[in-house]
Amino acid sequence: MNLSARDIQAFLALASQKNFTRAASLCHLSQPAFSALIRSLETTVGLRLFERSTRHVLLTPEGEQFLLSAQRIAAEFAACEKAMRDTAQLAQGRVSVALLPSLAAGWLPPVLRQFAGQHPGVQLQVFDVLSEPCIAAVANGDADFALAAIRADTPDLRAEPFCSDSFHLVCPADHPLAALDEVQLADLAAWPFVHLARHSSVRQYLDAAFFPQSMQTLVEVEQLATVMGLVKAGMGISVVPALTLFHFVQPGLVTRPLHLPGMDRQIYMVRRREPSLSLLAQALYELMQRQRPVFARMDL
């Protein structure tokens, strides 16, 4: 059975008006064209839907039964049209983004608050994961785009620079390093070091920057909050990205910027080459571009 929205509209108009002339006018058709449309509908469903007389047009029992389905179909058509209009107007929909935990916890919330304020009907999904899972989420279609420390330029993915993230020493306020005007690599190597796990982009950047200097690794941990707790307890020192400094604004801790070769971490915005982003995803993508992190010198 091949019914169109026009068929349903014509049926409901005649069922409500009980008059071909008025129903035809509602559908913006001539009466002969409208009558032909109703006959075609009855032929399609294989049932007589209306009893016609010179004075009245009434639904047959089969027409009464068809009326319920037609009303439901019309409501679904209307809901579909509204959904398309709303989506076109960025009024509803879903956007999913994957990004590094350091971005997700500190920089992202104000950006999402602004976006949600502009598009209150939108559902947001955030994957706060390391770089490789970020890229996988985009490649698999689970995320619309990602912010990661991997330049994932492939036949299916494209990446563009987003921001550059500098690194900072973090140590107790009474630590000897806190008194230095400028910290050198050799200064760091002399003290027990709290490292992030080897699969994190932070650790990979630090290993590359420190090579061939070896650090006195005290412990490796997964979470920046754990790094903060261990350093605050005086267990050791650490080096962290500027994006994570909000974790270390704590009594008894200080941070110092490091100006060492190779100590800038590049963050990339990664998306699929095809298909293009939805209107909502594109809106969030552009908002994030406008709200990129900008770091001033921070000596805490």
C-alpha positions as CSV (number, residue, x, y, z in Angstrom):
1,M,0.0,0.0,0.0
2,N,1.4,3.3,-1.1
3,L,-0.2,6.2,0.8
4,S,1.0,9.8,0.7
5,A,0.6,12.6,3.1
6,R,-1.6,14.2,0.6
7,D,-4.0,11.2,0.6
8,I,-4.2,11.3,4.4
9,Q,-4.8,15.1,4.4
10,A,-7.6,14.7,1.9
11,F,-9.3,11.9,3.8
12,L,-9.2,13.8,7.1
13,A,-10.5,17.0,5.4
14,L,-13.5,15.1,4.0
15,A,-14.1,13.2,7.2
16,S,-14.3,16.4,9.2
17,Q,-16.2,18.6,6.7
18,K,-18.5,15.9,5.3
19,N,-18.7,18.0,2.1
20,F,-16.6,17.7,-1.0
21,T,-16.6,21.4,-1.8
22,R,-15.5,22.5,1.6
23,A,-12.9,19.7,1.9
24,A,-11.5,20.5,-1.6
25,S,-11.1,24.1,-0.6
26,L,-9.2,23.2,2.6
27,C,-6.8,21.1,0.5
28,H,-6.5,23.9,-2.1
29,L,-7.8,21.6,-4.9
30,S,-10.7,21.9,-7.4
31,Q,-13.6,19.7,-6.5
32,P,-13.1,17.3,-9.5
33,A,-9.4,16.9,-8.6
34,F,-10.3,16.3,-4.9
35,S,-13.0,13.7,-5.8
36,A,-10.5,11.9,-8.0
37,L,-8.0,11.9,-5.1
38,I,-10.6,10.3,-2.8
39,R,-11.5,7.7,-5.4
40,S,-7.8,6.9,-5.8
41,L,-7.4,6.5,-2.1
42,E,-10.3,4.1,-1.8
43,T,-8.9,2.1,-4.7
44,T,-5.5,2.0,-3.0
45,V,-6.8,0.7,0.3
46,G,-9.4,-1.5,-1.4
47,L,-12.3,-0.3,0.7
48,R,-15.1,2.1,0.4
49,L,-14.4,4.8,3.0
50,F,-17.3,7.2,2.5
51,E,-21.1,6.9,1.9
52,R,-22.1,9.6,-0.5
53,S,-25.5,11.2,-1.0
54,T,-26.8,14.4,-2.4
55,R,-26.9,15.9,1.0
56,H,-24.3,14.1,3.2
57,V,-20.9,12.5,3.1
58,L,-20.5,10.0,5.9
59,L,-17.8,7.5,6.9
60,T,-18.5,3.9,6.3
61,P,-17.6,1.5,9.2
62,E,-14.4,0.8,7.3
63,G,-13.8,4.5,7.1
64,E,-14.4,4.9,10.8
65,Q,-11.6,2.3,11.4
66,F,-9.3,4.0,8.9
67,L,-9.9,7.3,10.6
68,L,-8.0,6.3,13.7
69,S,-5.0,5.2,11.6
70,A,-5.1,8.3,9.5
71,Q,-5.1,10.5,12.5
72,R,-2.1,8.7,13.9
73,I,-0.3,8.9,10.6
74,A,-1.1,12.7,10.3
75,A,0.3,13.3,13.8
76,E,3.4,11.4,12.9
77,F,3.8,13.4,9.8
78,A,3.4,16.6,11.8
79,A,5.9,15.5,14.4
80,C,8.4,14.6,11.7
81,E,8.0,18.0,10.0
82,K,8.4,19.8,13.3
83,A,11.5,17.8,14.1
84,M,13.1,18.7,10.8
85,R,12.2,22.4,11.3
86,D,13.6,22.3,14.8
87,T,16.8,20.6,13.7
88,A,17.2,23.2,10.9
89,Q,16.8,25.9,13.5
90,L,19.2,24.2,15.9
91,A,16.4,23.8,18.5
92,Q,16.9,20.1,19.2
93,G,19.1,17.2,18.5
94,R,22.2,15.5,19.9
95,V,25.9,16.4,19.8
96,S,28.7,14.1,21.0
97,V,32.3,15.2,21.5
98,A,35.3,13.4,22.7
99,L,38.2,15.2,24.4
100,L,41.1,14.9,26.8
101,P,40.1,14.9,30.5
102,S,42.3,17.9,31.1
103,L,40.1,19.9,28.6
104,A,36.8,18.3,29.7
105,A,37.2,19.1,33.4
106,G,38.5,22.7,33.2
107,W,37.9,24.4,29.9
108,L,34.8,22.6,28.5
109,P,32.1,23.3,31.2
110,P,31.8,27.1,30.5
111,V,31.7,26.4,26.7
112,L,29.0,23.8,27.1
113,R,27.0,26.1,29.4
114,Q,27.0,28.8,26.7
115,F,26.1,26.2,24.0
116,A,23.2,24.7,26.1
117,G,21.9,28.2,26.8
118,Q,21.7,28.9,23.1
119,H,20.2,25.5,22.3
120,P,18.2,24.4,25.4
121,G,16.6,21.4,23.6
122,V,20.0,19.8,22.7
123,Q,21.2,16.6,24.2
124,L,25.0,16.6,24.9
125,Q,27.3,13.6,25.2
126,V,30.9,14.0,26.4
127,F,33.6,11.3,26.2
128,D,36.4,12.5,28.6
129,V,39.1,10.0,27.6
130,L,42.7,9.9,26.5
131,S,43.8,10.7,22.9
132,E,43.6,7.2,21.3
133,P,40.0,6.6,22.6
134,C,39.1,10.1,21.4
135,I,40.2,9.3,17.9
136,A,38.5,5.9,18.0
137,A,35.2,7.5,19.1
138,V,35.3,9.8,16.0
139,A,36.4,7.0,13.7
140,N,33.6,4.7,15.0
141,G,30.9,7.4,14.7
142,D,30.3,7.6,18.4
143,A,31.6,11.2,18.6
144,D,31.0,14.0,16.1
145,F,34.5,15.3,16.6
146,A,37.3,15.2,19.2
147,L,40.1,17.2,20.8
148,A,43.2,15.1,21.1
149,A,46.9,15.3,21.3
150,I,47.3,13.1,18.2
151,R,47.3,14.6,14.6
152,A,45.0,12.0,13.1
153,D,45.2,12.8,9.4
154,T,44.0,9.7,7.6
155,P,41.9,9.0,4.5
156,D,38.8,9.0,6.8
157,L,39.8,11.6,9.4
158,R,41.2,15.1,9.3
159,A,42.9,17.1,12.0
160,E,43.6,20.8,12.5
161,P,45.6,22.5,15.2
162,F,43.4,23.7,18.0
163,C,45.7,25.0,20.8
164,S,49.2,24.7,22.2
165,D,49.5,23.5,25.8
166,S,52.7,24.5,27.8
167,F,54.0,22.6,30.8
168,H,54.5,23.6,34.4
169,L,56.4,22.3,37.4
170,V,54.3,21.6,40.4
171,C,55.9,21.2,43.9
172,P,55.3,22.1,47.5
173,A,55.6,25.7,48.4
174,D,58.6,25.0,50.7
175,H,60.4,22.9,48.1
176,P,63.9,24.2,47.0
177,L,62.7,24.3,43.4
178,A,60.0,26.8,44.3
179,A,62.6,29.4,45.0
180,L,64.3,29.2,41.6
181,D,63.8,32.0,39.1
182,E,64.2,29.5,36.2
183,V,64.0,25.7,36.4
184,Q,66.3,23.6,34.2
185,L,65.9,19.9,33.3
186,A,68.8,18.9,35.5
187,D,67.0,20.6,38.5
188,L,64.0,18.3,38.0
189,A,66.1,15.1,37.7
190,A,67.5,15.5,41.2
191,W,64.1,14.9,42.9
192,P,61.6,12.1,43.3
193,F,59.0,12.4,40.4
194,V,55.3,11.6,40.3
195,H,54.5,10.5,36.7
196,L,51.3,9.9,34.9
197,A,50.8,6.5,33.3
198,R,52.9,5.8,30.1
199,H,49.8,5.7,27.8
200,S,48.9,9.3,28.6
201,S,49.8,12.0,26.1
202,V,51.3,14.0,29.0
203,R,53.7,11.2,29.9
204,Q,54.7,10.7,26.2
205,Y,55.5,14.4,25.8
206,L,57.6,14.4,29.0
207,D,59.5,11.3,28.1
208,A,60.4,12.8,24.8
209,A,61.4,16.2,26.3
210,F,63.4,14.6,29.1
211,F,65.3,12.1,26.9
212,P,68.1,11.1,27.5
213,Q,67.8,12.5,31.0
214,S,66.4,9.9,33.4
215,M,64.0,10.9,36.1
216,Q,63.8,9.6,39.6
217,T,60.3,8.1,39.2
218,L,58.7,7.6,42.5
219,V,55.3,6.3,41.3
220,E,53.1,6.3,38.2
221,V,49.4,7.1,38.5
222,E,46.4,7.4,36.2
223,Q,44.7,10.5,37.6
224,L,45.8,14.1,38.0
225,A,44.0,14.4,41.3
226,T,46.3,11.6,42.6
227,V,49.3,13.5,41.3
228,M,48.1,16.6,43.2
229,G,47.6,14.6,46.4
230,L,51.0,13.0,46.3
231,V,52.8,16.2,45.5
232,K,50.9,18.1,48.2
233,A,51.9,15.4,50.7
234,G,55.5,16.1,49.9
235,M,56.1,12.7,48.2
236,G,57.7,14.3,45.1
237,I,57.4,16.8,42.3
238,S,55.7,16.6,38.9
239,V,55.3,18.4,35.6
240,V,51.8,19.0,34.2
241,P,50.1,20.8,31.3
242,A,48.7,24.3,31.7
243,L,45.3,22.9,30.9
244,T,45.4,21.0,34.2
245,L,46.6,23.8,36.5
246,F,43.2,24.2,38.0
247,H,43.8,20.9,39.8
248,F,46.8,22.4,41.6
249,V,45.4,25.6,42.9
250,Q,45.8,24.3,46.4
251,P,47.2,25.6,49.7
252,G,50.8,24.6,50.0
253,L,51.4,24.1,46.3
254,V,53.1,26.3,43.7
255,T,53.5,25.9,40.0
256,R,56.3,27.3,37.8
257,P,56.3,27.5,33.9
258,L,58.9,25.5,32.2
259,H,60.7,26.9,29.2
260,L,62.4,23.9,27.8
261,P,62.8,22.6,24.2
262,G,60.0,20.3,23.1
263,M,57.8,21.2,26.1
264,D,54.7,22.3,24.2
265,R,51.9,19.9,23.6
266,Q,49.8,20.5,20.5
267,I,46.0,19.8,20.7
268,Y,44.2,18.9,17.5
269,M,40.5,19.1,16.5
270,V,39.7,15.8,14.7
271,R,36.6,15.0,12.7
272,R,35.5,12.6,9.9
273,R,36.1,13.8,6.3
274,E,32.6,12.3,5.4
275,P,29.8,12.8,6.1
276,S,29.7,16.5,7.1
277,L,28.8,17.5,10.6
278,S,25.2,18.1,11.5
279,L,24.1,21.7,11.9
280,L,24.2,21.3,15.7
281,A,27.6,19.6,15.7
282,Q,28.9,22.3,13.4
283,A,27.6,25.0,15.7
284,L,29.4,23.5,18.7
285,Y,32.5,22.9,16.6
286,E,32.6,26.6,15.7
287,L,31.9,27.8,19.2
288,M,34.8,25.7,20.5
289,Q,37.0,27.2,17.8
290,R,36.0,30.7,19.0
291,Q,36.6,29.8,22.7
292,R,40.0,28.2,22.4
293,P,42.0,28.2,25.6
294,V,44.4,31.1,25.9
295,F,47.1,30.8,28.6
296,A,48.6,33.7,30.3
297,R,51.7,33.3,32.5
298,M,50.7,31.6,35.7
299,D,53.0,31.6,38.7
300,L,51.0,30.3,41.6
